[in-house]
């Protein structure tokens, strides 16, 4: 009789576990669902939602895993909800993995740029100079550059490779270039900038370093808003590069790009390649999000992009080659 009761109770027990598992999956789906709603409504703009929004690609991966689980559990309505959520997230993410297919004519002038966050001046100056030399960099943007770090970079030989510079007093950003500077800073841009001559064509370079959202989300958003306010009428031949502290899912970043800019990583199908935090001793975790970008206007097109780990920096440097079309 005991064996009979155990056998008859077993299906009921399995049913209870199945229902509990489906409820658990439904609860877990709330996280990706909330992020999707925040993205759709732009509620991360200057709010505490800015930080979790950076993890949206991982929420999409989590949705795929949950869809597989609820399908195995035969949870019809939970599976439908997971599938709809997954489709919405993939609609945002898949274009970043697909190159746009445009090829630059072989005879167009090329511009090789790099951006490096020097982690409060701690980056190895020799490694940065080596990167400039090996990658044949024309313009280097540096963020979190202290006076002592700038001196160390000079001592390491940056002037021999990139003799011209723009480093306004009171800022932590700098631009170094080997190209002729055709005009100085445009005061309309809120950050360090200059214009160089590339094969007879002017290109305006803007070094970007916004505040980080964990420290002050409103201040972070205002930095991106200021860039967006300056952008109209100035993006055609512009290159904005640096540490934006924002991913392509953040509303202020999308608004900035919407002024006529293109993200080089996304253009080349590398829109999910992370740049922060690289495997730095202070973090001991690999890079997980892409917050360092090279944006360009319609007069340029992307040819190549890559990420490079530098000793004692918590960001991967980004190197991009751009063709100057007009």
C-alpha positions as CSV (number, residue, x, y, z in Angstrom):
1,X,0.0,0.0,0.0
2,X,2.9,2.4,0.7
3,X,4.3,1.8,-2.7
4,X,0.9,2.4,-4.3
5,X,0.5,5.7,-2.5
6,X,4.0,6.9,-3.6
7,X,3.4,6.0,-7.2
8,X,0.0,7.8,-7.3
9,X,1.4,10.9,-5.6
10,X,4.4,11.2,-7.9
11,X,2.6,12.8,-10.9
12,X,1.0,15.4,-8.6
13,X,4.4,16.1,-7.0
14,X,5.9,16.6,-10.5
15,X,3.1,18.9,-11.4
16,X,3.7,21.1,-8.3
17,X,7.5,21.3,-9.1
18,X,6.7,22.2,-12.8
19,X,4.3,25.0,-11.7
20,X,6.8,26.3,-9.2
21,X,9.5,26.2,-11.9
22,X,7.3,28.1,-14.3
23,X,6.5,30.7,-11.7
24,X,10.2,31.1,-10.9
25,X,10.9,31.6,-14.6
26,X,8.1,34.1,-14.9
27,X,9.6,36.1,-12.0
28,X,13.1,35.9,-13.5
29,X,11.7,37.3,-16.8
30,X,10.6,40.4,-15.0
31,X,14.2,41.7,-15.0
32,X,14.7,41.6,-18.8
33,X,11.2,42.9,-19.2
34,X,11.7,45.9,-17.0
35,X,14.9,46.8,-18.9
36,X,13.1,46.5,-22.2
37,X,10.4,48.9,-21.0
38,X,13.1,51.3,-19.6
39,X,14.8,51.3,-23.0
40,X,11.6,51.8,-25.0
41,X,10.6,54.7,-22.8
42,X,14.1,56.2,-22.4
43,X,13.8,56.2,-18.6
44,X,17.6,55.7,-18.2
45,X,18.2,59.3,-19.2
46,X,19.7,60.8,-16.0
47,X,18.2,58.2,-13.7
48,X,19.4,55.2,-11.6
49,X,18.3,53.0,-14.6
50,X,21.4,54.1,-16.5
51,X,23.6,51.6,-14.7
52,X,21.5,48.4,-15.3
53,X,20.8,49.5,-18.8
54,X,24.4,48.8,-19.7
55,X,23.7,45.1,-19.1
56,X,20.9,44.9,-21.7
57,X,22.8,42.5,-24.0
58,X,23.2,40.1,-21.1
59,X,19.5,40.4,-20.3
60,X,18.8,39.3,-23.9
61,X,21.0,36.2,-23.5
62,X,19.2,35.5,-20.2
63,X,15.9,35.7,-22.0
64,X,17.1,33.1,-24.6
65,X,18.0,30.7,-21.8
66,X,14.7,31.2,-20.0
67,X,12.8,30.6,-23.2
68,X,14.6,27.3,-23.6
69,X,13.7,26.3,-20.0
70,X,10.0,27.2,-20.2
71,X,9.8,25.4,-23.5
72,X,11.1,22.3,-21.9
73,X,8.6,22.8,-19.0
74,X,5.8,23.2,-21.6
75,X,4.8,26.5,-20.2
76,X,2.8,27.9,-23.1
77,X,2.1,31.4,-22.0
78,X,5.4,31.9,-20.2
79,X,7.2,30.7,-23.4
80,X,5.2,33.2,-25.5
81,X,6.1,36.1,-23.2
82,X,9.8,35.0,-23.2
83,X,9.8,34.7,-27.0
84,X,8.2,38.2,-27.5
85,X,10.8,39.7,-25.1
86,X,13.7,37.9,-26.8
87,X,12.6,39.0,-30.2
88,X,12.4,42.6,-29.1
89,X,15.9,42.5,-27.6
90,X,17.4,40.8,-30.6
91,X,15.8,43.4,-32.8
92,X,17.9,45.9,-31.0
93,X,21.1,43.8,-30.8
94,X,21.4,41.9,-34.1
95,X,22.1,45.0,-36.3
96,X,25.2,45.6,-34.2
97,X,26.6,42.2,-35.4
98,X,26.0,42.8,-39.1
99,X,28.4,45.0,-41.1
100,X,26.7,47.6,-43.2
101,X,28.5,46.3,-46.3
102,X,29.7,49.7,-47.6
103,X,33.3,49.8,-49.0
104,X,35.4,52.9,-49.2
105,X,37.1,53.7,-52.5
106,X,40.7,52.6,-52.4
107,X,42.0,56.1,-53.2
108,X,40.2,58.0,-50.4
109,X,42.4,59.5,-47.7
110,X,42.6,57.4,-44.5
111,X,42.6,58.6,-40.9
112,X,43.7,56.3,-38.1
113,X,42.5,57.4,-34.7
114,X,42.9,55.9,-31.2
115,X,41.3,56.6,-27.8
116,X,42.7,55.5,-24.5
117,X,41.3,56.1,-21.0
118,X,44.5,56.3,-18.9
119,X,42.9,55.4,-15.6
120,X,43.8,58.6,-13.7
121,X,47.2,58.7,-15.4
122,X,48.2,55.2,-14.4
123,X,48.5,53.7,-17.9
124,X,52.0,52.7,-19.0
125,X,53.2,55.6,-21.1
126,X,55.6,53.3,-23.1
127,X,52.7,51.0,-24.0
128,X,50.7,53.9,-25.2
129,X,53.5,55.2,-27.3
130,X,54.2,51.7,-28.7
131,X,50.5,51.5,-29.6
132,X,50.7,54.8,-31.5
133,X,53.8,53.6,-33.3
134,X,52.7,50.1,-34.2
135,X,49.2,51.1,-35.2
136,X,50.4,54.1,-37.2
137,X,48.0,56.4,-35.4
138,X,47.3,59.9,-36.8
139,X,45.2,61.2,-33.9
140,X,45.2,60.0,-30.3
141,X,42.5,61.0,-27.7
142,X,43.5,60.5,-24.1
143,X,41.1,60.6,-21.1
144,X,41.9,60.8,-17.4
145,X,45.2,62.4,-18.3
146,X,46.9,64.1,-15.4
147,X,49.8,66.7,-15.7
148,X,52.3,64.2,-14.5
149,X,51.0,61.5,-16.9
150,X,51.2,64.0,-19.8
151,X,54.9,64.7,-18.9
152,X,55.5,61.0,-18.7
153,X,54.0,60.5,-22.1
154,X,56.3,63.2,-23.5
155,X,59.3,61.5,-21.9
156,X,58.2,58.2,-23.5
157,X,58.5,59.9,-26.9
158,X,54.9,60.9,-27.9
159,X,56.1,64.2,-29.3
160,X,58.2,62.5,-31.9
161,X,55.2,60.7,-33.3
162,X,52.4,63.1,-32.6
163,X,53.9,66.6,-32.3
164,X,50.7,68.7,-32.2
165,X,48.3,68.7,-29.3
166,X,45.2,70.3,-27.8
167,X,45.0,70.0,-24.0
168,X,42.9,72.8,-22.4
169,X,43.7,73.8,-18.8
170,X,41.4,72.3,-16.3
171,X,40.4,69.3,-18.4
172,X,41.4,65.6,-18.2
173,X,41.3,65.1,-22.0
174,X,43.9,65.7,-24.7
175,X,44.3,65.3,-28.4
176,X,47.6,64.4,-30.0
177,X,48.1,64.4,-33.7
178,X,50.8,64.2,-36.4
179,X,48.6,65.9,-39.0
180,X,48.5,69.6,-39.7
181,X,46.1,71.4,-37.5
182,X,44.0,73.6,-39.8
183,X,42.0,75.3,-37.0
184,X,41.9,75.4,-33.2
185,X,39.1,74.6,-30.9
186,X,35.5,75.3,-31.8
187,X,34.0,76.7,-28.6
188,X,30.6,75.3,-29.5
189,X,31.9,71.8,-28.5
190,X,31.9,71.4,-24.7
191,X,35.0,69.2,-24.8
192,X,38.6,69.2,-26.2
193,X,38.6,69.5,-30.0
194,X,40.6,70.6,-33.0
195,X,40.4,70.3,-36.8
196,X,43.1,68.5,-38.8
197,X,43.8,68.3,-42.5
198,X,43.5,64.8,-44.0
199,X,44.5,64.8,-47.7
200,X,43.2,68.3,-48.1
201,X,40.0,67.6,-46.3
202,X,39.2,69.1,-42.9
203,X,38.2,66.7,-40.1
204,X,37.1,67.9,-36.7
205,X,38.2,65.7,-33.8
206,X,36.3,65.9,-30.5
207,X,37.7,64.1,-27.4
208,X,34.9,62.8,-25.1
209,X,34.9,61.9,-21.5
210,X,31.6,62.0,-19.8
211,X,31.0,61.5,-16.1
212,X,30.1,58.0,-15.0
213,X,26.5,57.2,-14.2
214,X,27.2,55.3,-11.0
215,X,28.7,58.5,-9.6
216,X,25.9,60.9,-10.7
217,X,23.5,59.8,-13.4
218,X,22.1,63.3,-14.0
219,X,25.6,64.7,-14.5
220,X,26.4,61.8,-16.8
221,X,23.3,62.5,-18.9
222,X,24.0,66.3,-19.0
223,X,27.5,65.6,-20.5
224,X,25.9,63.7,-23.4
225,X,23.1,66.3,-23.7
226,X,25.8,69.0,-24.1
227,X,27.4,67.1,-26.9
228,X,24.1,66.6,-28.6
229,X,23.3,70.3,-28.3
230,X,26.5,71.2,-30.0
231,X,26.2,68.5,-32.7
232,X,23.6,69.9,-35.2
233,X,25.5,71.4,-38.2
234,X,28.8,70.1,-37.0
235,X,28.7,66.4,-37.5
236,X,29.3,66.2,-41.2
237,X,33.1,65.9,-41.0
238,X,33.3,65.2,-37.2
239,X,34.9,62.4,-35.3
240,X,33.9,62.1,-31.6
241,X,36.0,59.6,-29.8
242,X,36.7,58.6,-26.2
243,X,35.1,57.2,-23.1
244,X,31.4,58.0,-23.3
245,X,30.5,55.9,-20.3
246,X,27.5,54.9,-22.3
247,X,26.5,51.9,-24.5
248,X,24.4,52.0,-27.6
249,X,21.3,51.1,-25.5
250,X,21.5,54.3,-23.4
251,X,18.9,57.0,-24.4
252,X,21.3,60.0,-24.3
253,X,23.8,58.1,-26.4
254,X,21.2,57.1,-29.0
255,X,20.0,60.8,-29.1
256,X,23.6,61.9,-29.8
257,X,24.1,59.4,-32.6
258,X,20.8,60.5,-34.0
259,X,22.2,63.9,-34.8
260,X,24.0,62.4,-37.9
261,X,26.7,60.3,-36.4
262,X,27.6,56.6,-36.9
263,X,29.2,54.3,-34.3
264,X,32.2,52.7,-35.9
265,X,31.9,49.4,-34.0
266,X,28.2,49.0,-35.0
267,X,29.0,50.0,-38.6
268,X,31.5,47.2,-38.9
269,X,29.4,44.5,-37.1
270,X,31.5,44.7,-33.9
271,X,28.9,46.4,-31.8
272,X,29.1,44.0,-28.9
273,X,32.9,44.0,-28.4
274,X,33.4,45.1,-24.8
275,X,36.0,47.7,-23.7
276,X,35.4,48.0,-19.9
277,X,36.6,46.9,-17.5
278,X,39.5,45.1,-19.0
279,X,41.3,42.6,-16.8
280,X,42.8,45.2,-14.5
281,X,44.3,44.3,-11.1
282,X,41.8,46.6,-9.4
283,X,38.8,44.7,-10.9
284,X,40.1,41.2,-11.8
285,X,37.2,40.7,-14.3
286,X,37.2,40.7,-18.1
287,X,35.7,43.5,-20.1
288,X,31.9,43.2,-20.3
289,X,30.5,46.4,-21.8
290,X,31.3,48.7,-24.6
291,X,31.5,52.3,-23.4
292,X,34.5,53.5,-25.5
293,X,33.5,54.6,-29.0
294,X,34.5,56.3,-32.2
295,X,31.6,58.1,-33.8
296,X,31.9,59.8,-37.2
297,X,29.8,62.0,-39.5
298,X,28.6,61.3,-43.0
299,X,31.8,62.6,-44.7
300,X,33.6,59.5,-43.3
301,X,33.1,55.8,-43.3
302,X,34.6,53.1,-41.1
303,X,37.3,50.7,-42.5
304,X,38.5,48.9,-39.5
305,X,38.2,48.9,-35.7
306,X,40.0,47.0,-32.9
307,X,40.5,47.0,-29.1
308,X,43.8,46.8,-27.3
309,X,44.6,46.1,-23.7
310,X,47.2,48.5,-22.2
311,X,49.0,47.8,-18.9
312,X,47.5,49.6,-15.8
313,X,44.4,50.9,-17.6
314,X,40.9,49.7,-16.8
315,X,39.7,50.4,-20.4
316,X,40.7,48.8,-23.6
317,X,42.1,51.3,-26.1
318,X,40.1,51.5,-29.3
319,X,41.8,52.0,-32.7
320,X,39.8,52.8,-35.8
321,X,40.6,53.5,-39.4
322,X,38.3,55.9,-41.2
323,X,38.1,56.8,-44.9
324,X,37.5,60.5,-45.5
325,X,35.0,60.6,-48.4
326,X,34.6,64.3,-48.9
